[in-house]
Amino acid sequence: MINKKLKILIPIISFGRAGGIRVLTQLANHWSSMGHEITFLTFFESENPYYPVSEKVTILWIGRDGFDLYKNIENYKPKNSMLKRMIAIYRYLKRNSKNFDLVLANASETSWPIWFASRTLNFYYIQAYEVEFNLGKGLRKRIKRIFSYFSYFLPLKRIVNADIYKKYKNIRSTLVIPPGLDFSLYYPKESSNTEENKIFTVGCIGRKAVWKGSDDVGEAVKIIRSRGYNVHFKVAFEPISYLEHDLVKPDGDKNLSDFYRSLDVLVAPGHIQLGAFHYPVIEAMACKTPVITTGYYPAN
């Protein structure tokens, strides 16, 4: 148990809707409620936080020189590259890292400036093996693979979120802190309709990345419908190639949990890193919605 009130800095390239960012915002909110001073550090071109951030949590917007600045959220056009954002974080850390008790990396892009510039206690919370997110041809993907691969060798205190990452490819860690859920938001639906002739509702999380498997679900629904089954197909967030679906865009955890409770089954496939946590699996289960998955925790 840590009794000392800590000053924690969390550098991120940008806010967004990725699951990793949601984990960070929840950690920040929880830690701030315990009395710790939490600060997000991000580039001024980042979008505003999608997931709720506590008023107790500070957000520092920085420019290319690494200095704090007022963020003009009314009208701006993102034009600075990933590298320039990393350099900005590096410049800020070079001057200010000693003002914090610890700095937390959450992605390969932030691990490098933290290693180069931070002069305090540095942690790296690894939620996935990023190398496999950038498979394919092209110089940009190749560079990202290299950055990701070698980030796991950096002398940061590595913490992983699932047992499979303790010795996964070139990741090595003895510390595992699994994700959690807010059961005041993700709670079981009251009842399910068991009428024989009811429309059966299938759902999935729509993602463009092929390895996420969203298009696989569309193909499966297409086959089921061709066999005469009455299936209502709902896709959350991003459209998929099979166009005959209802697209919903849940805004926040409450609406996302309502989406899960509206389903008869959630299909959550994936092609890589089986055995890892996949948030839709545990979120839907918490809502008492059956899940079909390719082996994400807690499935085998």
N, C-alpha and C positions, 0 to 999 in steps of 0.2 A: 504494500500500500504506500503510495506517494503522498506524504503530508505537505510537502513544500508546494507552494503555488508557483507554477512554471510559466515562463514566457515562451510560447511555441510559435514558430513561423512555418507556414505551409506555402511554399512557392508553387504556382501552377502556371502553365503556359496560357490557359484561358479557362473560363467557366464554360460549362456545356451541359448536355443531358446524359452524358455517359454515366454508367453505373459507378465507376471509380470516383467521379466527382461527387456523386450523391453520398458515397461512403465518407468522403472527406468532410462534407458539410455536416453530416450527422456526427462525426467525431468531434468536429469543431464546436458544434452546438452543445454536445454532451460535456466536453471538457470545460467550456466556458461556464456551464451551469455548476460545475464543481469548483469554480473560482479561479481557474487558470486564465491567463491572458493569451488569447488566440488571435493570430493575424494571418490573413491570406495575402499573399504577394502575387500580383499578376500584371500583365501588360495592359496599357490603357485601351488597346483595341479589342480586348476581350469583351464578349457579350456580358450583360448583367447576369447575376446568379439565377439559374433556373430553379434550383432547389432552395427552399427557405434557409436563410442564414440569420442566426440570432442577432439581435441588436447589440449584444455584448461582444460580438466578434468584429474585429476591425478588418477592413479591406483596404489595402494600399495599392493604388494604381501607379505604375511607373512608366516613364518614357524610355526612349532608347539609351539615354545616358544613365539610367538606373536611379534617377531621382524621383521623389514623389511628385505627383501633379494632380490637378483637378481633372476628373474624367468628364469630358463633354459627351453625355450620353444621347444628345439630341440628334447629332448629325456627324457621322464620321465614316470613312471608307477604309476598311482594313487593307493595309498594303505592305506591312512588314513581315518578313519571312520568319519561319520557326527559329532559324539561327540568330536573327537579330533579337528575338524575344529572349532566347537563352543568354545572349550576351548582356542584355539589360538586367536579367536576374543576377548574372555573375557580378556585374558592376555594383548592384545594390548590396549583395552579400559581402563583397570585398570591403565595403565601408561599414556595414551595419550588423553583420552576423554575431559579433560579440555582445550585442545588446539582447540576445535571446539565449535561453537555456538550451534549446534544441531546435533543430531544423529538420523537417520531415519531407523527404522526397516520395513521390507517389508514381512517377513515370520516368522512363529513361531520359526524357528531355530535360527534366529538372535535376536528375541525379548528377549529371556532368557539371553544371555550374555550381552545385552544392559542394561537390568534391573539390573542385578547383578553388573555390572562394571562401567557403564557410569555415570559420575558425572556432566552432563550438561543437556540441554533441550532435552528430548527424545520423539520421535514421533513413532507411529506404523500405517503405511498405509496399511489397510486391503483390499485386492482385491478379497478375496473369503473366504469361510468358510472351512478351510483346513481339519477339522475333517472328512468331508465326502469324502475327497480324499483318505483316508486310511482305508476304510471299508474292512472287510474280516478277515480271520483268520491269525494267526502267531504272534509271539512275537514282531517282528519289527513293524508291522502295529499297534499293540496295543500300543506300546510305542509312536509312532508318533501321534496316536489319543490323548493320554494323554497330550503330549507336546503341541499339537495344542489347545486342549480344554482349558487348564489352561492358555495359553498365553493370552487369551482374558480377563482374570481377572487382568493381570499385570498393575500396576499404570503408564502406558505410555499414552501419549496423543493420543487417538485413532481417526483415520480418516478413513472413508469408501468410496468406490467408487460408491456406488449405494444405493438408499433409502431402499432397502429391508434389507440391513445389519445394519441399524440403530437399529433394534431390531430383530435380527435373531439368534435363539437359545440362546446362552449365550453371543453374541456380543451386546454391548451397546455403541452407539456413537451419538453425536448430529452434528458432522461435516461430510459433504459429499462433496467430490471433484470428479466429474465424469471424466472418461478418455476423451481424445480428439483425433482428427485425423489430419494428415498433408494433407491438400487438394491439395497440389502441387504434392503429390504422389498418393493419392486416389481420382481420378477424373473420371467423367462419360465417358463411351465409346462413340464413335462418333455416331454409328448407330448399329442396329441389323438386321440380315438377316431374313426376314419374309417369305421366300419361303416355300411352303407347304411341299416339299419333302426334305428339308434340314435335316441334322443329328442334332438332339437335344442334346446339351451338358449339362450334369449334373455334378456338382462338389461337393466335400466335403473336409474338412480338415481331414486327416487321423491321428487318435490318438489311441494308444493301450488301454488306459483306457476304460473299458466297459461303464462307465457313460457318456463318450463323445459322444457315439452314432454313431461312424463312421461305425461300422458293420451293424447297422440298415439301413443306406443308401445303403450299398451294397446289402442287402436283398431286399430292395425296387426296386433297379435297376434290379435285377435278375427277379423279378416278372413282371416288365414292359416289359423287353425284351422277356419274355416267352409269352407275349400277342401280340407280333409282332411289337412292337414299335422300331424304329431305334434310339438307344440312345448311344451316346458317353459318357463314364464315366471317369472323371479325378479326381484323388485323390492327394492331396498335402501333402508332408512331409513323412508320414509313410504309408507302405502298410497295407491293411485290409484283412480280411479273404476271402472275395469274390475276387478271383484272376483276374477276367476279367476286369481290369481297367488299365488306363495309369497313372503311378506314376510320378509325377513331384516334384522337390525339389527346390522351389523358394528361391533364395539366396538374402535376403534383401527385403525391403519394395517395391522397384520398381518392382521387379519380382513377388512379391506376388500380387500386384495390377494388373499386367498384367494377372496373373492367373484368378483373379476374372472377368476381362473384357473379357476373352476368353469363359466364361460360359453363357449359357442361363438361368440357375438357380443354385443357391447355396443352398444345403440342410445342415442346421446347427442344428442338434438335440442335445438333452442332457437330462439326467434323473434327475438332481438335481439343486437346487438353481435357479429355474425359476424366471424370473424377474430381474436377474442380467445382467450385461453387458457381452456379449460374442463377442469378437473382430471381428471374421469373419462376424457376422451379420451386424455390422455398417460399416465395411470396404467394404463389397460387395455392400451394399446399396449406399455408397458414389461413387462406380464405376458404379452405375445405373444397377446393376445386381439384378434381383428379388431374394428374399430369402424365403425359407420355413424353419421355425424354430418352436421349441416346446414352445416358450414363453419367449425367451430372449429379453431383452430391445432392441428396443422399441415395440416389439410385446407384446400382452396381452395373 
